[in-house]
């Protein structure tokens, strides 16, 4: 059950207290299991759990760096400069949301040993990324010339011919068996022979 599902149940049952709501069994058990886990983990020995160092996760090994981003920068570029993967950068820095780091000053954790020479590699990779994006921006249109104002849906090239654009305002037409085409636009359905 997601957030919206829970909100729907609260409205339908006119109750906002978890203990007064009738919810799916899995959801009803969730809170009790979370409370039980918290109590056990607060004092594992009292509940018969004896942990050794081998049972625990090893402490994270990392270098802490300060990074100045002049523009929004892909996490993938940071990972490449650190000689690691996107996932590792996200795991070490859970505060980073999305795929880009905002412009500005950031303190990041990167895998241990990756700090040596990081800024040199990072600056080189950012320049390379900017050059690639300048080339792409000059050769690949991102929006159709006749997109209507106010649309938040991008246009898409049809196949590989970027001269043929489909905008969010145009109906899609696809040939059907027997030579019949069906055009669908919004809630209208028009059949053409």
C-alpha positions as CSV (number, residue, x, y, z in Angstrom):
1,X,0.0,0.0,0.0
2,X,1.4,3.3,-1.0
3,X,1.0,6.8,0.3
4,X,-2.1,7.5,-1.9
5,X,-3.7,4.2,-1.0
6,X,-3.3,5.0,2.7
7,X,-4.7,8.5,2.1
8,X,-7.7,6.9,0.3
9,X,-8.4,4.6,3.3
10,X,-8.1,7.5,5.8
11,X,-10.7,9.4,3.8
12,X,-13.0,6.4,3.2
13,X,-13.0,5.2,6.8
14,X,-13.0,8.7,8.3
15,X,-10.2,7.7,10.7
16,X,-6.6,9.0,10.8
17,X,-5.3,6.9,13.7
18,X,-3.3,3.9,12.4
19,X,-4.8,1.6,15.1
20,X,-8.4,2.5,14.1
21,X,-7.9,1.8,10.4
22,X,-8.7,-1.5,8.7
23,X,-5.9,-2.0,6.2
24,X,-4.6,-5.0,4.2
25,X,-3.0,-7.6,6.6
26,X,0.5,-7.0,5.3
27,X,0.1,-3.3,6.1
28,X,-1.4,-3.9,9.5
29,X,1.5,-6.1,10.5
30,X,4.1,-3.6,9.2
31,X,4.1,-1.2,12.1
32,X,4.2,-4.0,14.7
33,X,7.2,-5.7,12.9
34,X,9.0,-2.3,12.7
35,X,8.4,-1.7,16.4
36,X,9.6,-5.3,17.3
37,X,12.7,-4.9,15.1
38,X,13.5,-1.6,16.8
39,X,13.1,-3.1,20.3
40,X,15.3,-6.1,19.5
41,X,18.0,-4.1,17.8
42,X,18.1,-1.7,20.8
43,X,19.2,-4.6,23.1
44,X,19.9,-7.7,21.0
45,X,21.6,-9.6,23.8
46,X,18.4,-9.4,25.9
47,X,16.6,-11.3,23.1
48,X,19.3,-14.0,22.6
49,X,21.2,-12.4,19.7
50,X,25.0,-12.5,20.0
51,X,26.8,-10.6,17.3
52,X,30.5,-10.9,16.4
53,X,32.4,-8.5,14.2
54,X,32.1,-10.9,11.3
55,X,28.2,-10.6,11.5
56,X,28.3,-6.8,11.1
57,X,28.9,-4.7,8.0
58,X,32.5,-3.4,7.8
59,X,32.8,0.3,8.3
60,X,32.8,2.3,5.0
61,X,36.1,3.2,3.6
62,X,36.0,6.5,1.8
63,X,37.8,9.8,0.9
64,X,36.0,13.1,1.5
65,X,36.3,15.6,-1.2
66,X,35.1,19.2,-1.8
67,X,33.7,19.7,-5.3
68,X,32.8,23.0,-7.0
69,X,30.4,22.5,-9.8
70,X,30.0,25.5,-12.2
71,X,26.9,23.9,-13.7
72,X,24.6,20.9,-13.2
73,X,27.0,17.9,-13.4
74,X,26.1,14.3,-14.1
75,X,26.8,11.8,-11.2
76,X,28.1,9.4,-13.9
77,X,31.0,11.9,-14.6
78,X,31.8,12.1,-10.9
79,X,31.8,8.3,-10.7
80,X,34.0,8.0,-13.7
81,X,36.5,10.5,-12.2
82,X,36.5,8.5,-9.0
83,X,37.1,5.2,-10.9
84,X,33.9,3.7,-9.7
85,X,30.2,3.3,-10.6
86,X,27.2,5.6,-10.4
87,X,25.7,3.3,-7.7
88,X,28.7,3.6,-5.5
89,X,28.6,7.4,-5.5
90,X,24.8,7.3,-4.7
91,X,25.4,4.7,-1.9
92,X,28.1,6.8,-0.3
93,X,26.1,10.0,-0.7
94,X,22.4,9.2,-0.1
95,X,21.6,12.9,0.0
96,X,22.1,13.2,-3.7
97,X,18.7,12.9,-5.5
98,X,18.4,12.3,-9.2
99,X,21.2,11.9,-11.8
100,X,22.8,15.3,-11.6
101,X,24.6,17.3,-8.9
102,X,23.4,20.9,-8.8
103,X,25.7,23.8,-9.5
104,X,27.6,24.9,-6.4
105,X,29.9,23.6,-3.7
106,X,29.5,20.0,-2.5
107,X,31.2,17.8,0.0
108,X,31.2,14.2,-1.3
109,X,32.4,10.8,-0.3
110,X,34.2,8.7,-2.9
111,X,35.8,5.3,-2.6
112,X,39.0,5.2,-0.5
113,X,42.1,6.0,-2.6
114,X,40.1,7.7,-5.4
115,X,40.8,11.1,-3.9
116,X,44.3,11.2,-5.3
117,X,44.1,13.0,-8.7
118,X,40.3,13.1,-8.5
119,X,40.1,16.8,-9.4
120,X,42.4,16.5,-12.4
121,X,40.3,13.6,-13.8
122,X,37.1,15.3,-12.9
123,X,38.0,18.6,-14.7
124,X,39.1,16.7,-17.8
125,X,35.9,14.6,-17.9
126,X,33.7,17.6,-17.3
127,X,35.3,19.4,-20.3
128,X,34.9,16.3,-22.4
129,X,31.2,16.0,-21.3
130,X,30.6,19.7,-22.1
131,X,32.2,19.4,-25.5
132,X,30.0,16.3,-26.3
133,X,26.9,18.1,-25.2
134,X,27.7,21.2,-27.3
135,X,28.1,19.0,-30.4
136,X,24.8,17.2,-29.6
137,X,23.0,20.5,-29.0
138,X,24.2,21.8,-32.4
139,X,23.2,18.7,-34.4
140,X,20.2,17.1,-32.6
141,X,16.9,19.1,-32.3
142,X,15.3,18.6,-28.9
143,X,11.9,20.0,-29.6
144,X,9.8,20.1,-32.8
145,X,9.7,23.5,-34.4
146,X,5.8,23.5,-34.2
147,X,5.3,22.4,-30.6
148,X,2.4,24.1,-29.1
149,X,3.0,26.5,-26.2
150,X,2.5,25.2,-22.7
151,X,3.2,21.6,-23.5
152,X,5.4,19.8,-21.0
153,X,5.7,16.7,-23.2
154,X,8.7,16.7,-25.5
155,X,8.4,15.8,-29.1
156,X,9.8,12.6,-30.5
157,X,11.5,11.9,-33.8
158,X,9.9,9.1,-35.8
159,X,12.5,6.4,-36.4
160,X,15.8,8.0,-37.3
161,X,14.4,10.8,-39.6
162,X,14.4,13.9,-37.4
163,X,12.6,15.8,-40.0
164,X,9.4,13.9,-39.2
165,X,8.2,14.9,-35.7
166,X,5.3,13.8,-33.6
167,X,4.1,16.4,-31.1
168,X,1.8,15.8,-28.2
169,X,-0.9,17.7,-30.1
170,X,-0.9,15.3,-33.1
171,X,-2.8,12.1,-33.3
172,X,-0.9,8.9,-34.0
173,X,-1.9,6.9,-37.0
174,X,-1.0,3.3,-37.5
175,X,-2.1,1.1,-40.4
176,X,-4.3,-1.8,-39.3
177,X,-5.1,-5.2,-41.0
178,X,-7.4,-4.9,-44.0
179,X,-6.2,-1.3,-44.9
180,X,-8.1,0.4,-42.1
181,X,-6.4,3.1,-40.1
182,X,-7.4,4.2,-36.7
183,X,-6.6,7.7,-35.5
184,X,-6.8,8.4,-31.8
185,X,-6.5,11.9,-30.4
186,X,-7.4,12.5,-26.7
187,X,-10.9,11.0,-26.0
188,X,-11.9,10.9,-29.7
189,X,-11.7,7.7,-31.8
190,X,-12.1,8.2,-35.5
191,X,-11.9,5.3,-38.0
192,X,-10.8,5.9,-41.5
193,X,-11.0,3.5,-44.5
